[in-house]
Amino acid sequence: MTPRILGLNPLWDQIEQALSALKSGQPPNLIETTQVDFKEERGRRTNRGGITPGYAENEQSANYLAREMACMANTPGGGAIILGVADDGAVIGTQLNR
């Protein structure tokens, strides 16, 4: 567990477990929990399923993530979105910074 100022935060354990499971090859749909969710940056797929380069700003993705983060904020204990992971578990990354 990662120590926090006010004690231990169990969410950090869930994040670490999810990343470890992803690294070992488990697909996101078997790893995700109520508090930890993997997301692919919206707007980066071509019509044929290819991945386009990311940009620092992506309005489509920002709107989508705002809704997703609101859901996590309303989850008891909070939550985390791990951005840059495709549904098949491929780590495609993100360039978003705002």
Helices and strands as residue ranges (DSSP letters): E 3-4, E 7-8, H 10-23, H 28-31, E 36-39, H 59-73, E 80-83
